[in-house]
Amino acid sequence: MVTSLNPQPAVEGTLAERTAVRRPVRVVATADNHLSRGHARMSPQRLEKRRWWLRQGFRRAVDYALESRADLFLQAGDLFDSPQPRNVDRSFVANELRRLQAARIPAFGIAGTHDSPKMQTVEGGWTPQRIYQQFDALHVFSEFQDPTAMLLDVDGTSVAIGGISVDPLLGVGDDPLAGVGFPRQADVGILLLHYGVEGAAYANASEPVVARSSISALEGVDLLVAGHYHEFHQFSVGPVKVVVPGATERMIYGAERDASFAYIELLPGRADRVQKVVVDGQGYRQVTLRTTELDLAQPFESALGRLEPALDAETVVKVRLEGPVTREQYRALRVRELLRAGISRCFHFEVDTSGLTLAEDRPNGVGKGLRLSQKQELQLAAQQLMADEPEHAPLLRQAVQELMRAYD
């Protein structure tokens, strides 16, 4: 239990003396909840349910903090997907923080890349989290380079916790921790940030990355909690334990990683236990179908058969079609019918044809692969529509002619 805020730090004595007969400080750390996230192609009804799933991810982290009798609840950025979240999600977070308050679990947070205003003219430069600070439900570290710590006493163990929010002016090649200090102030030191760190960053991303050398220079930090990267990681950089909680819901096609947050136990000078807690999130899958692996005598039936294991009423599915096809094979693939079949069987279903190439028909049967242009895709789609709906063929033919003139 947190017994007081801003006590005098008690860091005298050897590490062994400071650790003796101390119970661990229990921490639940989450990040990248992305509440209010949109989806351009999803129907309003399905999008509302999708956002319900996002809220359940954050609620599960709060539930776990209550169940485990945590001492601290940490949110390392991108609580919301934008600086202007919907009121239903603002209200939801207020209720969850109230549950933590009732259990006397203090909450601390920072702003991430999504919920930080990019300029002072957006929302007055304020992040949406700061409203909760007005009634002491969440302490937000809003500075970009100054992680000035709050000091707490947890049953005789002093804890210093600080954080830095995302600086929108930093770019590729910048190290957000360069020159940032965090001296030893307490038995346990915790720092929150929301950047990729060396060892857990997106490949080839044009963004700031925290260097390991900057982490090892943090004299007073035992635990660094880093949001931004959506997959759980833990590793040590010198004496510092780095924990990336991951996202509490799946959100990226082709990245079928677990949804998760972290449970951590800290003793003076070290993280004694780190546990990945998996969230039962919504299914979110990308399936790649290559034409070279389909039966091109019956491409539609073959594609539908390959998709069968992925079709589920609660799963978001995106199908990517790749490889060469002739015009006749493309028509036989019946993309519109494939789309209808997926929509009827899944929570949400998309078909991406940008990976198809057009194999030109030649007398000797040898095809040359050409990537489909937008004009070619429109022409092929129109041909399929005219074949499916011959009564609309004159109107469709006229529409295609107008579109082609617009492209020329």
N, C-alpha and C positions, 0 to 999 in steps of 0.2 A: 504494500500500500504506500502511495506517496503521502508522506506525512507533512511536508512543507515545501514551499517554493523559495528559491534564492537563499538557501542557508549558507553559512560559512563553509567552504569546501574543506573536507577532511582527507587530505592526501598524504599525511605524514606516515612514516613507518615503511617497512619493506613490503613488497608485493605479497609475500606470504602472510605477514601480519595483517594486512588489509583484507585478505581473502578469508582468513580464519573465521569459522563458524558463521559465515555470511550466507544467506540464501541468495540464489541468483535473481537478478532483475529480469522480469519477464516482459518481452516486447512482441507486439504484433506489428509487422511492417507491410504496407501495401503501396501500390502505385499503379498508374495507367488504368484507371477504372473507366475513363472516357464516357462518363454519363452525358446523355443528350446527343450521342453520336448519330449522325444521319447516314442515309444510304440512298444514293440518287435513283436507283432503279427499283427500290422496294415500295410496295403499295403502302399507303398511310396506315392501314389496319395492321399489316405485318410489321411495319416499322415501329408502331407502338408496342407490339409484343417483343420485338427485338430489343427495344430500350428497357423493357421489363427485365429481360435477361441480364443486361448490363447492371441494372440496379441490384439484382440478386448476387452478383459477384462481390460488390462492395458490402452488401449486407452480410454475406458469409464471413468476411473478414471481421466485421464488428461482432457477429455471433461468436466467433472463435475467441476474440479478446475477452468477451464476457465468460465464456465457458472455461477458459484457461486462467481466469483471474489475472489477466495481464496488468502490469504496472504502467505501461505506456502504449499508446496507439500512434503509429507513425504513418503519414501519407506523403509519399515522395513525388508528388507532381502528377499533372494530368488527371486530377480528380474529375474534371469536366473536359469535354471535347472541344470547348470553345470558351472565350471570355464572356459569352452571352448565352448561358445554358437556359433551358426551359424552366419555368417556375415549378413544374411538377418535380423536376430533379433537384432544384434548390431546396424545396420543401422536404423531399425525401432525405437528403443529407442532414438537414436540420434535425429531423426526427432520429436519425441514427446517432448523431453526435449527442443528442439529449440522452439516449440510452447509455452511452459511455459516461456522460456526466453523472447520471444517477448511480452508476457503479463506481464512481470516483476514479475513473481511468482518464488521465489527461491526454489530450490529442494534440499533435504537432504536425505541421504540414508546410509545404512549399508550393510554388507555382511551377508548372511544366511548360513544355513547348506549345501545347494546345490551349491551355487556359490562361496564358500570359498575353495581355494586350501587346500588340506589336508597336504601338505608339501611344503617347499620352492622350491623344484625342479619342481613343477607343475606351469607353467606360471610365473616362477620367484617369486612365492608367492603372485602375484598380483591378485586381483579380477577383473573381466571384467568391473565393474562399474567405476573403477578408471580412465579409459580412458576419461570419460566424465568430470572428474575433471580438466583435462588438458585444457579445454576451458570453464571452469567456468559454465558448465551446470548442474552439480550435485556436491554438497559437500559430500564426503564420509568419515564417521567416521570409520577409519580402525583399531584403537587400540582395544585390547581385554578387558582391564580393566580400561582404562583412558578415560572417556567420556567428555574430555575437551570441553566446550561449545563454540559455536559461539554466539555472541551477536548481536541482531538486534533491530531496532526501527520500530515499526509498528504504524504509526499515533499517536505517543506519548506513546505507550505502549512498554516497553522494554521486549524483549523475549530472553531467554537463551535456546539454543537447543544443545543437545549433544547426543552421541550414542556410543555403543560398538558393534563391529562385533563379529561373532561367533569364539570362540577359539576351534580349532579342538582337543586340548589336554584334554579338560574337558570331564568327563565321568559321569556315573550314580552316584547319591549322591552328586555331586558338585553343589554349588549354584553360578552361574555366577556373582551375585551382591554382594557376600560376600566381605566386605571390600571396596566396591566401594562407593565413596562419591560424592555428588552433592549439594554443598552449595547454599543457596539463593543468586542469582546474579542479578535477574531481576524481573519485575512484574509477568512474566509468565515463568515457567520452563518446558521444554519438554525433555524426554529421549526416545531414540529408542533402542530396543534390539530385538534379534531373538532367543528366547528360550521359552519353555513351562513355564508358571507361575502357581503357586499354585492356583487352581481354573479354569485353562484353559490349561490343559496338557493332552497328550495322556496317557491312562491308561496302566500300565505295560511296558511302554517304557523304555529302558535302555539308558537314556540320562539325561543331567543336567536339573534341574528345579529351577526356581527362587522362593525363599521363600517369603511369605507375610511379614515376619519380616524385610527382607532386603528392601522391597519396602517402608514400613512405615518409614524406617530410612533415606530416601532420602529427606532431609530438603528442598531442592530447587526445587523439582519436583511437578508439578501440574498435568501433563499428562504423562503417560507411555504408549507408543505404542509398542506392542509386536507382532512380526511376529512369524511364525512357525506353530501355530495351525490353521487349515484351516476353522474353524467355528467362526463366529462373536460372540464376548462376550464383555460386558462392566460391570465393577463393581468397587467399591471403596475399597481401603485399606488405612484406616485413611484418610488423606487429599488428597491422590493421586488417580486420576481417571485412571484406567487401561482399555485400549481399545485394543482389538484384532480384527483387521480389517477383518480377514478371507481371503480366497483365491479368486482371481478374476475369477476363472474357476473351475468347478468340475473336480477332478482328481483321486478320490479313489472309487473303486467299493464298493457298500454297504453303502456309506456315501452320501445320497442324500440331502445334506445340500445346502443352497443357496450359490451362488457365490456372493461376496460382497466386499465393501471397506467402509470407514468411513468418515463422515463429522463431524467436531467438531468446536464448538465456545468456545473460552477461554476469560475469564476476569481475571484481576489480582487475583492470588491465587486460581483459581478454573476453572474447565471445566463447562461452563454454559449450553452447549447443546451437545449431542452426538447422531448422526443419522446413522443408518445402511442403506447403499445404495445398493440395490440388483442389481446385474448384470444379464442380460438375457443371461446366458451361454448355452453351448451345453448340451443336455440331456446326463446323464451318470448314467446308472442304473444296478443294479444286481437283478436278479430275481431267487428266490429259488423254485425249483419244487421238492416236496417230493413224492416218489413213493406211499406212503400210501394214498396220496390225488388224485392219478390219477386212471383212469379207466384202469386197467391192462389187460382187455380184448382187449382194443385198446389204448395202451400207447402212441403211436406216435400222433394219432389224439387228444387224451386227452391233451397231453403236448402242442401241437401247439395251441389248443383252449385256454389254460391257458395263453399262451404267447401273444396272440393277442393284448391285450391292451398296451403292451410294445413295439411292433414293429413299428418303425417310421424311416423315411428316414434320419433324422438328429440326431438320438440318438445312443450312444454307449451302447451296451447291453452285459452283461455277464450272462449266465444261469448256475446256479449251480444245478446239479441233486443230490439228497440225498435219502438215504433209501435202503431197501433190494429189490433185484430183482433176479429172477431165470435166468438161461442162456437163456431160451426161451423168457422170458419177455424182457431181454436186447436186443435180436435180433429184437423183435417186436417194441422196442422203436425207432429203426432206427436213431441212433444218427447222422450219416453222413447226412442223409436226413434232419434231424432237423436243422443241421448246415447250409446246403445249403439254406433252407427256410429262416432262419434268416438273412443270408448274403444278400439274394436278397431283403430283406425288410428293413434293417437297415443300418445306416452309418458304423457301425462295430459290429460284432456279434461273441461271443465266447461261447463254451460249456465246462463246467468243470464237469467231471465225477468222480472226486476224492472222492466225498461224497457217492458214491454208495457202497453197500455191497452185496456180492454174497450169495443168499439163496440157500443152497445145496438141490437138489431135493431128496426126500426120499419117499419110498413107502407109508407111512402113511400121506404124504402131509405136514409134519411138517418140517419147514426150520430152519436152524441155520445161523444166520447172521455172515458173515466173510468179513472183509474189503478186497477189491480187491487189490492184489499186482500188480506191473507193468507187471509181466509175465501174470497174469490172464487178465489184460486189453488188452494186446497185442493179446492174444489168442482169446478173445471175439471179438475184432475188426477185426481180420483176418477171423473169422468165418462169420461175417457179410459181409465183403468184398467178400468172396468166394460165399456167397449166392447171393449177388447183381451182381457179375461179374463171373459167373461160367467158362467162357472161360479163365480166368486168374488163376483159382484155383490151377493148378499144380505149377505155379511160386510162388504164394502166400504161398502155403504149404511149399515149399522149403525155402522161405525167413523166415518163422516162425521157421522152424527147426534150421536154422543157428542162429537166434536170441536167441532161447532157449539154444543152446549150449554155446553161449556167456555169458548168465546169469549163467550157471552152473559152 
